[in-house]
Amino acid sequence: MRRVLIVLLVLFVGFGVTAMACTSILVGKDASVDGSTMTTHTCDGSYDARIQIIPGGVHEEGETVSIYKGLCQAGIPGRTVSYVGEIPQAPVTYTYFHIGYPFMNENQVIMGETTWSGERALRNSQGWMTIEQLQVLGLQRATTAREAIQVMGELAEKYGYGDGGEGLTIIDGEEAWLFEICGPGPFWSPGSEEPGAVWVAQRIPDDHVLVHANRSRIGEIDLENTDYFMASPNVYSTAKDLELWDGQEPFVFYAAYGPKNAFYNTRREWRVLDLLAPSLELDPWAERYPLSVKPDKKVSVHDLMMIKRDHYEGTEFDLTVGLAAGPFGNPNRYATSSSQRPEGVNYDGWERAISMFRCSYVIVGQARNWMPAEIGGLVWFGEDAPHSTVYIPFYAGATSVPESFSQGARNFFDRSSAWWAFNHVSNLADLRYNVAIEIIKEEYTKFETEFLTNQPLIEKVALELYKSSPEAAIDFITNYSNGLANRVVDRWWKLADELIYTLNDGYVNGSTAGYPTWWLEAVGYGDTTRR
């Protein structure tokens, strides 16, 4: 009867959560080539890709801050941002980078995000907080990853969490954490003395890497080991109350709150871990993998950039080969409705790649504790799909980004928007992917090689300036990044025009390219025209 009551309450309270899909990677400081902690995020779906730098400040007693739902899809056609209410403002807030899922503050606290949804019995629409709103508040109020988790957890407990299950990968230059949160179930209501959220956080060893791909990953927890674990006080009790855990078996967070073993999730976990630690020879068909592993070699920013572009190339799951990829090796697989699927296939039957055509933006963030936070914090940011973008460095201390990265509409083709430049090129590439992607690779490789090669020199200059004038150093890195960003966007608009000519009417640079013989045979070329 209690289980029936839970289901009825869930239906009554509602659980209108839109869950797309993202992939995040976490790297401890001793697992990276330079001692930085790193995290990534592919924001897969239709989300706000405009960067806004929101200044921090000192606030008077009695000031409040507005709470909203739907922030992550602000500016997206058909989506609305709704005002929820006010909570007390913190005495001091820090400058942070706002976007669909806010990613960095001036203290080089950096976050990646991935949705895992969880059991419907956990949903409670009365909660004020969503994951992106918690990220805003965490980045505004925290100086470390650990502090950000505590801030977000306490606010979710007090005001309620009204979102689906979510995971955040969080770094600060010293530590790398995974934070997972879900709702309190249908019995909680505002004003209750009980926590309005269930959450847990686990730090990974400094020499490990982790991947999060839309399913809960934290397993057994040891709350006495406060150096590596944190959780809400109801982490065990809510699981028992909602009959998600019997209290007899060992408590496993993901088994209670987010059980999921679909290849949609596991395949990406396997791929990232296999690329970083091939010596483990992990089984691509396994249901569970270690939460974190020690990589075979130290991981670089460039390594993470390339992993984010992956379509399982060279494996049995390679999306660039086979009939589904078409004659030109296109790895993109568009959504298939349930009415279109073959009989017996009641799920999305395509392999889910790490790089997705429907990605709004991608980040590779690094935090470096041996530098001032304004310079040590760095997000390599790419608009649209990872496989056809350019990663541009934006520093934690930056005071502005180019207008093309901070504005633009998504309900029409807007040439003032950087996002449209990259989305345009990505869509043109689908005309003849195998040709276009090589052109795109050549272009992004030129830029990224230049940026990575020059990074030590640029930062050396910035650090020298910082000794005498932090303001001058911040101006320098801001102007540097903005100059790179403007160059890249200008080039991508020109590249779009070049691709139109290159791939015009099925030709390649005006010459007949035709189709591969294997594909012609597969589609019955000549079957109806022979005499």
C-alpha positions in Angstrom: 0.0 0.0 0.0 2.8 2.4 0.8 4.4 1.8 -2.6 1.0 2.5 -4.3 0.6 5.7 -2.3 4.1 6.8 -3.4 3.2 6.3 -7.0 -0.1 8.2 -6.7 1.7 11.1 -5.0 4.3 11.2 -7.7 1.6 11.5 -10.3 -0.2 14.1 -8.3 2.8 16.3 -7.5 4.3 16.0 -11.0 7.8 15.5 -12.3 8.1 17.6 -15.4 11.8 17.1 -15.9 13.4 17.5 -19.3 16.5 15.3 -19.4 18.9 15.3 -22.3 22.3 13.8 -22.1 25.8 14.9 -21.3 29.2 13.4 -20.7 31.7 14.6 -18.0 35.2 13.5 -17.2 37.1 14.2 -14.0 40.9 14.2 -13.6 42.8 14.4 -10.3 45.9 16.6 -10.1 48.3 13.7 -10.0 46.7 12.1 -13.0 47.4 15.1 -15.3 50.5 16.0 -17.1 51.0 19.4 -15.4 49.4 18.9 -12.0 46.2 20.6 -12.8 42.8 19.1 -11.8 40.5 18.9 -14.9 36.9 18.4 -15.7 34.8 18.4 -18.9 31.2 18.8 -20.0 29.4 18.3 -23.2 26.1 20.1 -23.0 24.1 17.8 -25.2 20.7 19.2 -26.1 19.1 22.6 -26.7 20.5 24.7 -24.0 21.6 28.3 -23.5 25.0 28.6 -25.1 25.6 32.3 -24.3 28.3 33.1 -21.9 27.6 35.9 -19.4 30.2 37.0 -16.8 28.2 37.9 -13.7 30.2 40.1 -11.3 30.4 39.3 -7.6 30.1 41.8 -4.9 29.5 42.7 -1.2 25.9 42.7 -0.1 24.0 44.4 2.6 22.2 42.5 5.3 18.6 41.8 4.2 19.4 41.6 0.5 17.8 38.7 -1.3 18.5 36.7 -4.5 15.8 35.5 -6.9 15.4 31.8 -7.6 14.3 30.5 -11.0 13.5 27.3 -12.7 14.4 26.7 -16.3 17.6 28.8 -16.3 19.5 26.3 -18.4 17.2 26.7 -21.4 16.9 30.5 -21.3 16.6 31.9 -24.8 15.6 28.6 -26.3 12.4 28.8 -28.4 9.4 27.2 -26.6 11.1 27.2 -23.2 10.4 29.5 -20.3 12.2 30.6 -17.2 9.9 30.8 -14.2 10.4 32.9 -11.1 10.1 30.8 -7.9 10.9 33.2 -5.0 13.6 34.9 -2.9 16.2 33.6 -0.5 18.7 35.6 1.6 21.8 36.8 -0.3 25.3 35.9 0.9 27.4 38.7 2.4 30.0 38.2 -0.4 29.5 36.7 -3.8 32.1 35.8 -6.4 32.2 36.5 -10.1 31.2 33.5 -12.2 30.6 32.4 -15.8 26.9 31.9 -16.5 25.6 29.7 -19.3 23.1 26.9 -19.6 25.0 25.1 -16.8 27.4 27.6 -15.2 30.9 26.4 -15.3 33.6 28.6 -13.4 34.1 31.3 -10.9 36.9 33.7 -10.1 38.3 31.2 -7.5 38.9 28.6 -10.2 36.1 26.4 -8.9 35.0 24.6 -12.2 32.0 22.4 -12.8 30.8 19.9 -15.4 27.2 18.5 -15.4 25.4 15.3 -16.4 21.7 14.3 -15.8 20.9 10.8 -14.4 17.2 11.4 -13.7 16.7 8.6 -11.0 13.7 7.0 -9.6 10.4 8.8 -10.3 9.4 8.2 -6.7 12.1 10.8 -5.7 10.7 13.7 -7.8 9.0 16.6 -6.0 8.1 19.7 -8.0 7.6 21.7 -4.9 11.3 22.0 -4.4 12.7 25.4 -5.4 16.1 24.3 -6.6 17.2 22.9 -10.0 20.8 21.8 -10.7 21.7 24.9 -12.7 20.3 27.2 -10.0 22.4 25.4 -7.4 25.4 25.8 -9.7 24.8 29.5 -9.8 24.6 29.7 -6.0 27.5 27.4 -5.5 29.8 29.3 -7.8 28.8 32.6 -6.3 29.4 31.5 -2.8 32.3 29.1 -2.8 36.1 29.3 -2.8 36.7 25.5 -3.1 35.0 22.5 -4.6 34.3 21.1 -1.1 32.7 24.4 -0.1 30.6 24.5 -3.3 29.2 21.0 -2.5 28.3 22.1 1.1 26.6 25.3 -0.2 24.6 23.5 -2.8 23.7 20.6 -0.5 22.5 22.9 2.3 20.4 25.1 0.0 18.8 22.0 -1.6 18.0 20.6 1.8 16.5 23.8 3.0 14.5 24.9 0.0 13.9 21.6 -1.7 15.3 20.1 -4.9 12.7 20.0 -7.7 14.8 18.6 -10.5 15.7 15.1 -11.7 18.8 13.3 -10.6 21.9 15.1 -11.5 25.7 14.8 -11.2 28.3 17.5 -11.1 32.1 17.0 -11.5 33.7 19.8 -9.5 37.4 20.8 -9.2 39.3 23.6 -7.5 43.0 23.0 -8.2 43.5 20.7 -5.2 40.6 18.3 -5.2 38.3 16.6 -7.7 34.8 15.7 -6.6 31.6 14.0 -7.9 28.4 15.4 -6.5 25.1 13.6 -7.1 21.7 14.8 -6.0 18.1 13.9 -6.4 14.7 14.8 -4.9 13.4 13.9 -1.5 10.3 12.0 -2.7 6.6 13.1 -2.7 6.1 13.4 1.0 8.3 16.5 1.5 6.8 20.0 1.3 8.2 23.5 1.8 8.7 24.4 5.4 9.3 20.8 6.4 12.0 20.1 9.0 13.1 17.2 6.9 15.8 17.7 4.2 14.3 18.6 0.8 16.9 16.7 -1.2 19.1 13.6 -1.1 22.7 14.1 -2.1 26.1 12.5 -1.8 29.6 13.5 -2.9 32.8 11.5 -3.3 36.3 12.8 -3.9 38.4 10.7 -6.4 42.0 9.9 -5.6 44.4 12.5 -6.9 45.9 10.0 -9.3 42.6 8.8 -10.8 40.2 9.7 -13.5 36.4 9.4 -13.6 33.6 9.5 -16.2 30.0 10.4 -15.7 27.6 9.6 -18.5 23.9 10.1 -17.5 23.7 7.5 -14.7 24.4 7.6 -11.0 28.0 6.4 -10.4 28.6 6.7 -6.6 28.3 3.3 -4.9 29.1 2.3 -1.3 29.9 5.3 0.9 31.9 5.8 4.1 30.6 9.0 5.8 33.2 8.5 8.6 35.9 9.2 6.0 35.1 12.9 5.7 38.1 13.6 3.5 36.5 11.6 0.7 32.7 11.6 1.4 29.9 14.0 2.2 26.1 13.4 2.1 22.8 14.7 3.3 21.6 13.4 6.7 18.7 11.5 5.0 20.8 9.6 2.5 19.9 6.3 4.1 16.5 7.1 5.6 14.9 8.3 2.5 15.9 5.2 0.6 14.3 3.1 3.3 11.2 5.2 3.6 10.6 5.0 -0.2 11.4 1.3 -0.2 14.4 1.8 -2.5 16.7 -0.1 0.0 15.7 -2.8 2.5 18.2 -1.7 5.1 19.7 -5.2 5.2 21.9 -5.3 2.1 25.0 -3.0 1.9 23.9 0.5 0.9 24.8 1.4 -2.6 23.8 4.9 -3.6 23.3 4.3 -7.3 21.4 1.0 -6.7 18.9 2.8 -4.4 18.5 6.1 -6.2 19.5 5.7 -9.8 19.7 2.1 -11.0 20.4 2.2 -14.8 22.4 -0.3 -16.9 21.6 0.8 -20.5 24.3 0.8 -23.1 23.3 4.4 -23.8 25.3 5.1 -20.6 27.7 2.2 -20.1 29.2 2.4 -23.6 30.5 6.0 -23.0 31.9 5.0 -19.6 33.7 2.1 -21.2 35.1 4.2 -24.0 36.5 7.0 -21.8 38.0 4.5 -19.4 39.4 2.3 -22.2 41.0 5.3 -23.9 42.6 6.5 -20.7 43.5 3.1 -19.2 43.5 0.5 -22.0 45.7 -1.8 -19.9 42.6 -2.6 -17.8 41.0 -4.3 -20.8 37.5 -3.4 -19.6 34.6 -5.3 -21.1 32.5 -3.0 -23.4 29.4 -5.1 -22.5 29.8 -4.9 -18.7 27.0 -3.4 -16.6 29.2 -1.6 -14.1 32.7 -0.1 -14.1 35.0 1.2 -11.3 34.0 4.7 -10.2 37.5 5.9 -11.0 40.7 4.4 -12.3 44.4 5.2 -12.6 45.2 6.2 -16.2 48.0 4.4 -18.0 49.7 7.7 -18.6 49.2 11.3 -17.5 46.3 13.1 -19.1 46.6 16.3 -21.0 44.1 19.0 -22.0 44.5 17.9 -25.6 43.7 14.3 -24.6 40.4 15.4 -23.2 39.6 17.6 -26.2 40.1 14.6 -28.5 38.1 12.3 -26.3 35.2 14.7 -26.4 35.3 14.4 -30.2 35.0 10.6 -30.1 32.5 8.4 -32.1 34.1 5.0 -31.1 36.4 5.2 -34.1 38.4 2.0 -34.6 36.2 -0.1 -32.4 33.4 -2.6 -33.1 31.0 0.3 -32.3 32.5 2.8 -34.8 29.7 5.1 -35.9 31.7 6.3 -39.0 31.4 2.9 -40.7 28.6 0.7 -42.0 25.4 1.2 -43.8 23.9 3.5 -41.1 26.8 5.9 -41.6 25.8 6.2 -45.2 28.3 6.4 -48.1 30.3 9.2 -46.5 30.9 7.9 -43.0 28.6 10.2 -41.1 28.6 9.3 -37.3 25.5 11.4 -36.5 22.4 9.4 -35.7 19.2 11.5 -35.4 16.5 10.8 -32.9 14.0 8.0 -33.8 10.5 8.1 -32.4 8.9 5.0 -30.9 6.5 4.7 -33.9 9.4 4.4 -36.3 11.4 1.7 -34.5 11.4 -1.9 -35.7 9.2 -4.3 -33.8 10.8 -5.4 -30.5 13.1 -2.3 -30.2 11.6 -0.3 -27.4 14.6 2.0 -26.7 16.9 4.2 -28.7 18.8 1.6 -30.7 21.6 3.8 -31.9 25.0 3.7 -30.2 25.3 6.9 -28.1 28.6 8.7 -29.0 30.5 11.1 -26.8 30.5 13.8 -29.4 26.9 14.7 -30.4 25.6 16.8 -33.3 23.0 18.3 -30.9 25.5 19.5 -28.4 25.0 23.2 -27.4 28.6 23.7 -26.1 31.6 21.8 -24.7 34.1 22.6 -22.0 37.5 21.3 -20.9 38.3 23.0 -17.6 41.6 23.0 -15.7 42.4 24.4 -12.3 46.0 25.0 -11.2 46.8 25.7 -7.6 50.3 27.1 -8.2 48.9 30.2 -9.9 46.7 33.0 -8.8 43.1 31.8 -9.3 42.4 34.4 -12.0 45.0 32.8 -14.2 45.1 29.3 -12.9 41.5 28.7 -13.7 40.9 28.1 -17.4 38.1 26.8 -19.4 38.7 25.7 -23.0 35.3 26.5 -24.5 33.8 25.3 -27.8 30.4 26.3 -29.2 28.1 23.5 -30.6 29.4 20.0 -31.4 32.8 18.9 -30.2 33.9 17.2 -33.4 33.4 20.5 -35.4 34.3 23.2 -33.0 37.4 25.0 -31.8 38.4 25.0 -28.1 39.1 28.6 -27.0 40.7 29.5 -23.7 38.8 31.7 -21.3 40.5 32.5 -17.9 38.8 32.7 -14.5 39.7 36.3 -14.1 38.3 37.5 -17.5 36.0 40.4 -17.3 34.3 40.0 -20.7 33.8 37.7 -23.7 33.1 38.8 -27.3 29.6 39.9 -28.0 29.1 36.9 -30.4 29.6 34.6 -27.4 27.3 36.5 -25.1 24.3 37.1 -27.3 22.3 35.7 -30.2 19.0 34.0 -30.9 18.3 30.4 -31.5 14.9 30.8 -33.2 16.4 32.1 -36.4 19.7 32.0 -38.2 21.6 34.8 -36.3 24.9 35.9 -37.8 25.7 37.9 -34.6 25.9 34.6 -32.7 29.1 32.5 -32.5 27.0 29.4 -31.8 25.4 29.7 -35.3 28.8 29.9 -37.0 29.8 26.5 -35.5 26.4 24.9 -35.9 26.3 26.0 -39.6 29.6 24.4 -40.3 28.6 21.2 -38.5 25.4 20.9 -40.5 27.2 21.6 -43.8 29.7 18.8 -42.9 26.9 16.3 -42.9 26.5 16.7 -46.7 29.7 14.7 -47.2 31.1 14.0 -43.8 34.3 12.2 -44.7 35.5 15.1 -46.9 34.2 17.9 -44.7 35.5 16.6 -41.4 39.1 16.4 -42.7 38.8 20.1 -43.7 37.4 21.0 -40.3 40.1 18.9 -38.5 42.8 20.8 -40.3 41.3 24.1 -39.3 40.7 23.3 -35.6 44.1 21.7 -35.3 45.8 24.8 -36.5 44.1 27.0 -34.0 44.4 24.6 -31.0 48.0 23.8 -31.7 48.7 27.5 -31.7 46.7 28.1 -28.5 48.3 25.2 -26.6 51.8 26.0 -27.8 51.5 29.7 -26.8 49.8 29.0 -23.5 53.0 28.8 -21.4 54.3 32.1 -22.8 51.0 33.9 -22.5 50.7 32.8 -18.9 54.3 33.7 -18.1 53.5 37.3 -19.3 50.3 37.3 -17.3 52.0 36.2 -14.1 54.8 38.8 -14.5 52.1 41.5 -14.9 50.2 40.1 -11.9 53.1 40.7 -9.6 52.9 44.5 -10.0 49.3 44.9 -11.2 46.6 42.2 -11.0 44.3 44.5 -13.0 46.8 44.7 -15.9 47.2 40.9 -15.9 43.4 40.5 -16.0 43.1 43.0 -18.8 45.9 41.1 -20.7 44.3 37.7 -20.4 40.8 39.0 -21.2 42.0 40.8 -24.4 44.1 37.7 -25.4 41.2 35.3 -25.1 38.7 37.7 -26.8 41.2 38.2 -29.7 41.5 34.4 -30.2 37.7 34.0 -30.0 37.0 36.7 -32.6 39.6 35.2 -35.0 38.1 31.8 -34.7 34.5 32.9 -35.3 35.5 35.0 -38.3 37.3 32.0 -39.8 34.3 29.7 -39.1 31.9 31.9 -41.0 34.4 31.9 -43.9 34.8 28.1 -43.6 31.0 27.7 -44.0 31.1 29.6 -47.3 34.0 27.5 -48.5 32.2 24.3 -47.6 29.2 25.4 -49.7 31.5 25.6 -52.7 33.5 22.5 -51.8 30.5 20.3 -51.5 28.1 21.9 -53.9 25.7 19.6 -55.8 27.4 16.5 -54.7 30.8 17.4 -56.2 34.0 17.9 -54.3 35.7 21.1 -55.5 33.8 20.9 -58.7 34.9 17.3 -59.5 32.7 14.2 -59.5 33.2 12.3 -56.3 30.4 9.7 -56.6 29.8 7.0 -54.0 31.9 4.0 -52.7 31.3 0.8 -54.5 30.3 -1.2 -51.3 27.5 1.3 -50.7 26.3 1.2 -54.3 26.1 -2.6 -54.0 24.3 -2.4 -50.7 21.6 -0.1 -52.0 21.0 -2.0 -55.2 22.7 0.3 -57.6 21.6 -0.6 -61.1 19.0 -3.1 -60.1 16.1 -1.3 -61.8 18.0 0.1 -64.7 19.6 -3.0 -66.2 18.1 -4.5 -69.5 
